[in-house]
Amino acid sequence: MRLIHCWTLVSLLTVIPQSTLASVLAIDYGTDWIKASLMKPGVPFDVLLNRDSKRKIQSVVGWKRDDRLFGGDAAAVAGRFPSDVFSGLKYLQAAPYDSETVARYSKFSPSKLVETSRTTCGLVQSDGTEWSVEELVAMQLSYVKQLAEEVAEEKVRDVVLTVPPFYSQYERDAIVDAIEIAGLRTLALVSDGTSVAVNYAMTRTFTTPEYHIIYDAGASSIVATLVSFTPIDAKSASAGTHIAVAGVGYDRNTGGIELDKRVREILIDTFNAKHKKDVREDKKAMAKLWKEAGRVKAILSANTDAISAVESLAWDIDFKSKVTRAQFETACSDLKAKFAQPIYDALNAAGLTLDNITSVLLVGGTTRTPMLQKAVKAAVGAEKIALNVNADESPVLGAAFYGASLSRQFKTKNIKVSDISLHDVEVAYFAAPTTAASRPRSITTLIFPSGSKVGTKKTLTFKRKEDFTLFFDYKHLIAPGYPQRIFESEITGVSEALGNLTERGAVDPVVKATLLLSDSGFVSVSEAVAYGEIKDDSLTGSFISLFTPLAIIDLDEGKLKGFFGAGSSSSEEATSSSENAAPRETENASSSSESATSSSSSAAPSSATADKDKKKKAVSKEDTIKLKVVTTFPTIPPMTVEEKKKARSRLRAIDQEEAAKTRKDEARNNLESYLYRLRDLLDDENQDTPFKKCSKESERQVIAEKLEGSFTWLHDRGDIAETSQLLDKRISLEALEKPIIHRYQEIEAFPQALNNSQMWNWSTRLFLTEARQNLTAELEADLPSKWTKDELDGLEKTLKEHESWLHTWVEKQKTVKPNEDPVIETTEMKARAKVLETSLMKLYRRKVPKARKPKVTSSAEPEPEQTAQAEADTEKDQTVPETPEQDGAQEPLKAPGHDEL
């Protein structure tokens, strides 16, 4: 029923040509699991299955010697190849090498870590091959892309991906880089909690505003997102829901992985105490215990105790131990206070209390832990706990619906989304020196405070005469070890542009920089221009100037107060816009998000404001000069275009190598199975098989000798043989078997072909008998006929030729043995029967021509000339009868007693 309800929400546009249809891939990339959903016209709206028909994929990529593995296959060999299997990569996205995040990752992962040229963390295989985190994540995304393309039966490019709302710009850059390396295009990044809210609203209608907390406890973090659901035009045909994120609380370090670490520590202490050896010295043993810890934790979620057993854990020692839920909760006692804290933080950020909350929706695999459930119930009350969304799949289904709303190929339920950013972003720059000896003075302005709506723009105005640089920073530390400097943007060409405007007549030209907080959470300088108002001395310009100043001052003051408060610099002004922008530098896509801005919430536009807008539009081209903006990343830069091209080439080379290996394996398997099939056909114990009946002893002897040589060659050189050699071996054997197969196929097809030929002989002879009778009757009745005597004679000649040929060669075929080549091919029999069929149907389908109507004569005596002409016409009608060729295009005359054949 869930699928039926969901499918009714997304109706496809059937009027769109097939060539314009597109697919949207949604991916929920988690630390432990990956879920995906494909939105495509004609494909049911559901979670994408992997090749094992499972609804989720483990976030693991690894190698088993030369074979690259994904998901459960890779996780299964982690105990044997711990240095070649990489999991939990979401932890390391854009993480500085010397940060606490990397140190925490190294405590549960045996992977070897190195520092990259971008000061981030890289991973190294056992053979020394180094990979960046972006490359490994791109491999996983490319694997999901292949699964989606198999279902869509076309190329899939656009993707919507979920990210934690607390992700910094460095981490968002890293995941977008991975998406691009995988050959995909980022349509949008959407927060986990927001995507769950979309999924929650898909099948529900809200009559009054409601507040809900989405409590998402995943593998690496806990996030509480406070969301409001407000009805839109409840009485209109376009009724829908407006989803607005009001507040978010989170803990980056508490999650399922931290619980797994506590369970593994219990197992380690038990083993070390029993066997007096430190199991931490064995990487394979630690990898096995990590997998076992996850299994034990899952069992303890439903039982009070669990038995842990690992065969040959280390030093050929079999490990077995019992772990109780009480032990587990005691080991995690310091975490209990952290479980509910994100809920309190979200309430404080939104300025609400628990009395305003309708329910708390539990999402994420870690919410199944009884200890965590108790902590949340104690914080909000058991009556507010709701389990009416899918804890695992709601984020990806909501992201898929969100992606569909961004595409023009789908009609979706009217759901508007308004998200917020969580980090204070400020811009700093050096003030223009007042004198040559004055010391540089730095000015810092908070441009996007925590809670700012995404998809907004702000404009800063600078009275500068020379080039200058804007420094963008996070006001507070994102996480220990992470930098605060985001990027720097140098605005150049200022002096030349201002001089140009001054020459045009501009008074006090300034520099305007537009800052963008995109829907996907990226901060950027979208544009910088030199602007100066050029006075218009014409009568129209003077008239407009009398009415516009009041509107300009009023609107600008409102914007200044709305964004900077009383303490903002007088040399700056800030404006906001509800325009949306795509992630980073990717192509823009229309968004369903809605931003409440000061301009949209102002009073109804007056005529003065409208005149001001018209004036701005009229002079914008000649009063503005675009400036060059050069952005640099001094701390954690995103990957450059060249780096991404190189990474994509590496992945493409691996894909091509794997594809070639797959083709070789298929060729070898097909050859081996074919050899065994031939060997069974040559088995002397069974003499009644079609193969034996249709083959000669000499042919079987040749095949047997060739078969024996092929078996020997496959055993000796099959591993090192090329794909072409494997194919050639099979082709050479098939060439020997083909004549035998052909004989058998001809024997099987001959009865049907003979029956078909005889059927057309009989049908033609029956037609000729009836047609000749009708022709005679029609001539006697002076009625038009469908055929002529010559045509029927020609058809009869064709019939006799076919009957004679068929009788002669069928008699010859009767003398041919099964193991001899046929003297007559069924293809020739069908071709000759087709000639007869065509000749017959040409006459059979012909329509009866119309009879000529007799002329009406008057009672008056005709003139001599008219009488002579009538006699000539009558003589002509008697001597030249109409034939089908002469009047075949006319409809038949339905004379009484005359029926068509």
N, C-alpha and C positions, 0 to 999 in steps of 0.2 A: 504493500500500500504506500510505503514511503516513496518508492520510485514513481508511482502514478501521480501522487500529489506534486512531487518535484517537477515532473515532466510537464504538467499543465502550466507551470509558471514560466516556462521558456518555450515559446512558440516560434517556429522557424519561418523565415520569410520565403515562401514558395515562389514568389514572383521574381526573385533574384536569379539571374542566369547562373548556370552551374560554374561558369568560368570565373565568377566573382566570389564564389563561396570561399570562406576561409575557416580555419580551425583556431581555437584558443586553448592553450594548454595551461592548466593551473597546477602548481606544485607546492605542496606543504613540505618544505625541507627541514626536517628535525634532526636533532643530535643523534637519536637512535633509529628513527624510522622516516621513510619518505612515502608520502601519499600523493597521488596524482589524479587528475580528472580532465577529461577531454570534452570540450564543447565544440560540436560539429553538427551541421544540419544532417538529420537522419540517424545520428548516433544517440542512443539513450543517455540521459544525464545521470551518470553514476561514477563511482570510483574506478580508475583504470586498473586492470589486473596485470600482474606480471606474467612471465612465461610459465610459472608454476601455478597460475590461476589464484594467486593470493592477492589480497586487497591492499597490502602494504609491503614495502621493500625496506630491508635493513640498510641503514646509512653506512655501508661498508664497501670498500673497494680494495682489492688485493690481487696478489699473484701467486699461483701455484706453479712454481718453476717458470715456464714461459707462457702459461695460460692466465689471462686476466679474468678475474671473477668479480661478480657484483652481488650485493644483497646477501641472502642466506648462504649461497655457495661460497662467498668469500669469508663469511663469519664461521663457516664450518671448518675451514682450514687454518683459522687463526691460532689454534693450539700447536699446529705443526710448523707454521711459518709466521711466527709472531712479528718478525721484522719486515715482512712483506705485506701485511694486512693492516689497513688504516681505517679507523673508525672514529666517531666523535669529532669529525673535522669542523663542525659548526663552532666548536669551542675556539678554534684557532683562526677564524676569519679575521684578517687584519690585526691580529694580536701581536704587539711588539714582542720581540724575542726575549727581552728582559722583564716582561710583565709577570704579574702574579698568575694571570690566566694560563700562560705557558707552563709555569712551574706546577700549577694544579693539574694540568693535562698530563704532564710527565709522571705524575704519581699513579695514574691508573692505566697509562698506555705504555707498552714496551717500545714504541716507535722511536727511532733515532731522529732528533731534531737538530736543525742547523739554522743559522741566521742568513737571510737572503739579502740581496743588495738594497732592498727597500726597507730594511730593518725589521721585516716581519719574520714569520717562522716558516721554514721549509721542512720536508720530511725526506728521509733517505732510505732506499731499499737496501737489502742485504748485498746486492751486487754493486752498490755505490751510485745507482741512478738517483738523482735528486729531483724532487717534485715540489712545486709550490702548492699551497693549499688551494689556490684558485684552479690549478690544473686538475687536481684530484676531485674537487667538487664538480668541475666541468665534465669529467668522465662520468660521474653519476647522473648528471643532468642529461648528458648525451644518451645514456642508456635509457632513461625515461623517455626521451624524445623518440628513440627507436621504437619503443613499445607503443607510443601514441601514433606513430606513422603507420605501424602495422594495422592498427584499428581504423585509422582515418583513411588508409589507402591513398594517401597523398602527403606531400611535405608539410610539416608543422613548423611554424616559425615563432609566432607570438606566444609569449608566456607571461602569466601573472604568478608571482611567487610571494609566499608569506614570510614575514620577518618579525622578530620581536619588536615591540614599539620602542624599546630603549636602545635600539641599535644606533650607533654613531654613524657619522658620514663615512668614516673609514670602512666600517663593516658593510655599509650599503654599497660602497664602491667595490668592495671585494666580491660580493655576491653578484653584482651586475657584470663585473669582469668575467666571472665564471660562466655566467649565462651567455655572454658574447663568445667566449672561447668554445662553448658547446654548440655554436651555430644557431643560437636562438636570439630573439629580439625581446627586450624587456618592454612589455606593455604597461606594467605597473608593479610596484612593490606595495603590498597591503599588510597591515599589522595583523598578527594572529587574532587578537581579541576582536578587531573590527570584522574580520572575515567570519568569525563565529557569530557575531551579531547579525551579519547579513544572512547567514544560514538560519538563524533563529527567526528572522522576520520573513523568510521566504514563504512559509506556510501559515503565517499568523496575520491577523488584522487587529490593529489597535484603535480603539475608539477614544481613549484618553491617554495623555502622556504617562509613560511608565519608565522607571529606572531599574536597571538590572546590573548586577556585577558578574562579569565573566571571569571565573577563577581558573586560570590555566596553569596547571602544574605539570611541566614537561620534564625532560631528562636533565636539562642544564639550568633551568631557571623556573621561577614562579612569578606569574604576572596576574594582577587583578585589574581588569578594565571596567570602569563604570560607564555604562552606556544608557542614553535616553532614547526611547522609541516614541516618536510623536506622529500622529496621523496627519496626512496631507490631503486636503480637499476631500474629506470623508464622504461628502454627498455628490461629488462629481464622478464622471466616468474615468478620470485619470487618478482616482484615489490611490494613495500609497502610504509609505512610511518614511519618515526622516530619521536616520540613525546618526546620533551625535555623541562622540566620545567626550565625556565631561571630566574624567580624571583617571589616572593610571598610577598604580603602585607596583613595585617589582623588587625582586631579589635575584641578582645575576648569578649567584653562586650556590643557591639551594635548589635541589631538584633530584630527579631519580638517580643521577650518577653519583651524587653525594651519598645517597642511601646505599647504592651498590658498593661504594667504597667501605662503608661501615660493615656490611655483611662480609666482604672479602677479608677485612681485618680480623673478624671473628674466626674465619676459616684459617687464616694464616697463623694466628696465635694458637689455635687448636693443633695444627700440624707441627709447628715448631716446638710446642710444649711436649708433644707425644714422642716425636722422633729426634729431638735435640739437634735439629738442623734448621738453618734459615732458608725457607723456600723462596725468599725474595731474590736470591742469587740466581735463580733459574728463570729465564724469560718465558720459556714455554710453559712452565708451571704457573707463572703469574697470569699468563693469557688464559690458561685453562680455568684457573680460579676466578678470573673476571667473568667468564661466561657462566660459570657455576653460581656465582654470587647473584647474577640477574635471575637465574632460574629459581634459586632459593627465595629471593625476595618476592617473586611472583607467587610462590606457594604459600608464603607466610601472609599474603594478603587475604587468603581464604581459609587458612588453617593456623592452628596455634603452634605447630612445630613442623619442621621439614628435615628430611634426611639428605645429607649431601654425600655424594659418592663420586670419586674421580679415579678411574683406573690408571695406574702408572703415572701418578702425578709428577713425581720427581724421584730420581735415583731408584727407579723401578719399584717405588713404594705406592701401593694402592691406598687411597685416602678415603675415609668414611667417617662422618660425624653427624651429630644431631644438633640442629639450631632451633631454638624456641623463639616465639614472638617476643617474649619478655626480654630475652637477651638482645634481640634486635632493637627494641624500643629503648632499652637502657643505653645501648651504644649511640642512639640518636637523640638522647634526651636534650642535648644542647641545641638541637634544631627546632624543637617544638615551638619555641617563642617566635621563630622566624616564619612559621607556616601561615599565620594569620596577619602578620604585619603588613603585607601588601594591600590587604583589604582596607586597613585603617588609613594607609597612605593614599589610596584612591579616593576614599571618602573626604579626607582633608583637602586633596587637590580640587575636588568638585564642590567643596563647601556644603556637603550634605551629611546626613546622619543615617543610621540604619533604619530609622522610621520611614525614610523616603524610599527605601529599597523594596522592590516587589519580590525578587528572588535572587539567589546566587547560583549561577550555572557552573557546574563542575565539568572541566574539560582537561584532557591530558591523561596519559597513562598513570602518572604518579598519584592522581586523585583516588585511585583504587586502594591505596595504602590505608589501612584502618587508623593508624596513628595520625595521619594527616587529616583524615575525615573528622576525627574527634576534635582536633584543634580548630578546624573551620566551624564545626557545629557549635563549639563552645563560644566562638567569637560572634557568630551571627544568629544562632538559634537554629535548631533542627527544622523548624517549620519553613524557613526560608531556603533551605537546600533544595535545588531542582536538578533532576537528572533527565530532562526531556530533550537533550541534544546528544548526538553521538560523540562520545568523548574523544574518539580517534579521528573521525572523518569530517566532523563539522567544519574545521578550518579550511580544508581543501574544497569542500562543496561550496562554502561561502565564497571562497576566492574564485572558483569557476563561475559562479553566478555574477560576481563583481566584474570578472573579465568579459562575460557576455554583455553586460551593460555598457562596456566601453566599445564594443564592436557594433557596426551598423548591420551586421548580418543576422542579428537576433532581436526579437521583441521580448522584453522581460517585464516582470512586475515592477511598478514604479517604486523603487527604493533608492533614496538619496543618502549619501554618506558624507559625514563631516568628521574628519579625524584631526588629531592635534600632534604637535611635536612635544617632546618631554624635556629637552635640554635648552638652557638659556644660551642663546647665541648673541655675541656682541661683536661690534666692529670698532677697530681703533685706527687712528690715522694721526699724522703729525700736523699740527696747525700751521698755517702759513706764517712765516716769521714777519714780525712787524718792523724790525730793523735788521741790518746786516749782522749786528753783534748779539742779537737776542738768542737765547738758548732754545732748542727745539722743545715744543710742548705737545704732549700726547693727549688726544681727546678720545674717550671711549664711550660708545653709545650702545645700549641694549636694543637690538633691532628685532629679534624674535625671542621674546621671553617664553619660559616654559608654559605650555598650554596654548601656544599660538596655533591657529588653524592652518592646516596645510593648504597649498594651492593659493597662497596670497603673495602679493608683491608690495614692496615699499620703495619709495623713492627718496634719496638723500640729495640735498642741494648743497653744493660747495662753492664758495667764492674763492676760487684758486686761479692763479695765473700760470702755474707751471705744472708739470707732470707730478703725480703723487700716487701713493700706494695705500690700499685698504687692507687691514689685517683682521681676519675673521678667526675668532676663538670661542671655545666653550668657556662659559664663565666659571663653571665648577668642574672638578675632575670627573671624567666619565667613569673610569675604573683605575685602580692602582696600576701604574706603569704606562697608561695611555697618555699621549700628549694632549694639550689643550688647543694648540694652534691647528686650525682646520686647513686654511689655505691663505694665500696672499694674492691680491689682484692689483696689478699696476695699470693705471689709466694714463695713457700716453697720447701725445698730439694735442695737448691742451692749449699751449701758447699759440700755435698756428691757427687752431680753430677759433679761439677767442678773437684773435686779430682779424680773421676773416669776417666774423660777425660784426665787429666794430666798424669795419670798412663798409658793410652793408647798411650801417645806421643803427645797430643795436645798442641799447643803453645798459651798461652794467651787465654784460653777459655772465652766465654762471655755468657750472658743470652739474649735470644731473645723472646720478647713478641709480639704476633700478635693480633692487635686490629681490631675489625670488626664493620662496620656500615652496618647493614643488609638492605635488600630491604624494610623491614617493619619499618625501622627507629630505631632499637634497637642497642645500643652500648654495646659491650661486649669484654672480653678478650677470644678469641677463643682458644688460645694455648700459652704455654710458654715452652721453651726448653733451655737447656744448650748446647751450640755449640762450638766446637773447631775443627780447621782444623788439621788433622793428616797427616803429611808429608809422601809421598810415595817415598821411595828411589829407587824404580825400574826404569828401563830405560824408561818405558812408562810414569810413573809419572813425571820424570825429563823433558821429552819432552813436556808434557802438560803444566808444570809450566812455560816454556819459553814463552808461547803464551797467557796464561790466565790473567796475572796481569793487562795488559792494559785494557782489557774488563771489568774486575771487577771494577777497579778504575773509568773508564768512566761511567759505568752504575750506580754505587753507588753515584757518585757525582751528576749525573743528578737527581737522586731520592731525594737526600738531598736538592738540590736547589728547586725542585718542591714542596716540602711539608713543609720545615722548613725555607727556606730563609737563608740569611747570618747569622742571629742571633741564629741559632740552636746550641745545644751543640755538641761538637766534639765527645762525648761519645755515641751519638745516631745516628741511621740511620733509615729512614722511607721509606717503599716501599708500593706500592698500587697494587691492583689486581682487575680485573673485575669479580671475582667469586662472586656468589650470595649465600645468606644464608637465611633460613626460619626464621620467627619471633621467637625470643627468643630461647627456647630449643626444639621447635617442629621439626617434621621431615622436611628435606630439600625438596624443590620442584624446578624444573627447572624454571627459570624466563625468561621473555621476555625483562626485562629491560636491558639496555646497558650502561655501564659506560666507559667514556673516561678517560684513565689513562695515566700516564707518560710512562709506559712501552709499552702500545699499540700504543702510538703516536710517539715513537722513530723511528730512522732510521731503514732500513731493517736489519735484523739480519745478522751479519757477522759470519764468520767461527769461530772466536775467541769466540764470545758470545755463539754460539752453543756448542763449546767445554766446555765452563764454565758450561753451563746448564747440560751437560752430566756428568761433573766431580762432580757437586753438587749432582746429582741423585745417582751417584755411591757411594759417601761417606756419604750420608745423614743418613743412618741407623746406621753406626758405629760412626759418628761424633756428633750425637745429642742424648740427653737424655731428655725425657719428664719430665717436672716439674709439681708439683701439684698447681692448682690455686683455692683458696678458696675465694668466693665472698660473701660479706656481704652488707646489706642495712641499713645504720644507720638512715635514715630519713623516707622515705615512702616505706616500703618493699612490694614487691608483696606477694600474698597469698602463704603460704607454701603448700606442697603436702597434709599434714594432714588437713589443713584448707579447702582446696578445696574438699577433700574427705568428710569431715563433711558437707560442704555446699551441695554437690551433694546428700548426703544421706537425708538431710532435704527436698530437692526438690523432690527426688524420693519418699519419704514418702507421700508428699502432692499429687504427681501424682497418687500413688497407692490408696490413700484415695479417691481422686476424681473419679478414675476409678471405684472403688467399689460403690461409691455413684451413679455414672451414671448407672451402671448395676442394682442397686436397683430401681432407678427411672424408668428405662426401664421395669423391671419386674412388677412394680406396674402399670405402664401405660398399659402394655399389658394385665395384669389381669383385670383391670377395663374395658378396651374396650371389652374384651372377655365376661365379665359378662353382659354388656349391649347388646352385640350381642345375647347371649343366651336368655336374657329376651325378646328380640324382636321376636325370633323364637318361644318362648312359648306363645306368645300373642294369646288369644283365638279368637280375631276378624278375623283372617285370617286362614281359614281351608284348603286352597288349596296349601299351600306351600309344597315343597318337604320334608321339615323336618317333617311336620305333616303326610304326606302320608307314610313316611318310618319309623315312630315311633309308638309305642304302647302307650296307655294311661298310663299304669303302668310305663313305662320308662319316660314319660314326668313328671309324678308325682314325681318320685325320683329325677330327675334333678331339678325340681322346688324347692323341699325342700332343696337340696344341694345349689342351687343358692341363696336362701334367707339367708341361714346361711353364705354363703361367703360374701354377701353384708354387713351383720351385722359385721362380723369379720373385713372386710376391713375398715369399718367406725370406729370401736373401736380400732383396733390394727395395722392398715395399716402403720401408721407413725413410729411405733417402731418395726415392724416386720423385720425379716432378709430376705435377698434375697432368700434364700432357701425355706423359708416358703411361700413366694409369688409364687414361681415356683411350689411348691407342691400343692397349692390350685388350680392352673390352671390345673395341670396334672390330679388331681382327677376328675375334671369336664370333661376334655377331654376324660378320660377313659369311662365315661358314654355316651358321645356323639359319640364316635368312631364307635360303632356298627351301629348306625343310618346313619352316613356318609358312612360307608362301603356299606350298602344296596343301598343307592342312587347312589354311584359310580358304583356298579355292574349293576344296572339297566341301567345306562348311557352307560356303556362299553359293555353290552351284545350284542346288535345288530351288532356292528362292529366285535366283536369276532366271532359271528355266521356266519356272511358274509365271514369272512376270512377263516373259516373252510370249508364252502361250496364251496368257490372258489377253494381251493386245491383239494377237492373231484372232482369237475368238470374237473379241469386241469389234474388230474391224470387219470381219466377215458378217456378223449380225447387222452392223450398220449398213453395209453395202446391200444386203438383201432388202431391208426396209426402204432404203433410199431409192433403189431402182423401182420398187413398187409405187412409191409416192411420186416419182418423176413421171411414170407412165400415166398415173391418174391425173396429175396436174396438167399434163399436155392435152389429155382428152377433154378436160374441163376448161381449157384455155386460161389456166391460172399460172401466175408466176411461180417459178421453182427456185429453191435455194442453190441448186447445183446444176451443172451441165453433165451430159453423158460423158464428155471427154474427161471431166474431173473425176467422175466415179471410175472410169476405166484406168486413169492414172493411179488412183488409190489402190485399185485391185492389183495392178502390176507391182506396186511397192509391196503389197501383202504377199503375193506369190514369191517374189524374190526373197523376202524375209523368211517365209516358211521353208523354202528350198534350202537356203543357207543354214537355217537352224537344224533342219533334219539331217543334213550332211554332216555337220560338225558335232552334233550330239552323238551320232552313231560312232564317229571316230573317238570321241571322248570316252565312250563306254569301254573301249578296248585298252585305255590307259590304266596302268596300275597305280596304287596310292603313292608309291615311292618314286614315281616318274613325274616329270613336269607336265602340266596339262597342255593339250593341244589347242584348247580354246579358253580364253580368259573371260572371266565374268564381267570385267570392265568392257570388253568388246561386245558381249551379249547385251549389256545395258545400253551401250551406245547405239547399236542397231535397233533395239526395241524403241529407243527414244526417237529415232527417225520415223518409224511407223506411227508412234504416238503423236508426233507433231503433225504429220500428214492427216491423220484422222481428226484430230481436234480442230484443225484449220477449217474443215468442212462442217463438223458437228456444231461448232459455235456460231456459224453464219446465220444471220437473221433472214427471214422471208422478205423479199422485196415487195413494195407496194404495187397493187394492180392499178392499171391506168383507168381513170374514170371515163365512162362513155359521155359523148358530147350531147347536150340537150338541143333538139331542133324545134323551131317555132312552127305554128300552124300556117303562117304565111308562106307563099311560094318563094323559095330561095332564088337569089340572083344566079345567073349562069356561072359567073366567076366563083361565087361561094360554093356552088354545087360541085364544081370541078375540084376545088380545094378540099372539100369534105371527102370526096371520093379518093383523092390522093392520100389524105390522112388515114382513111380506113384501110386502103391497100398497104400503107406503111405499117399499120398496126398488125396486119395479118402476116406480113412477110418477115418482119424483124421483131421477134419476141424479146422481151426484156430478160436479161440475165442478172445474176447476183452481182457480176462485175460492173454492169451498167447502172444499177440502181441500188447498190448495196448500202448506201448511206441513209436510205429512207426507211421509215418505220413500216413493218408489215401491215397489210390490210387484213383486218379480221372479218373475212367473208363468212356468211352463214354456212355451217357445216364444215369449215376448213380450220383445222388445228395445227399448230406448229409441232414439229417433231421434238 
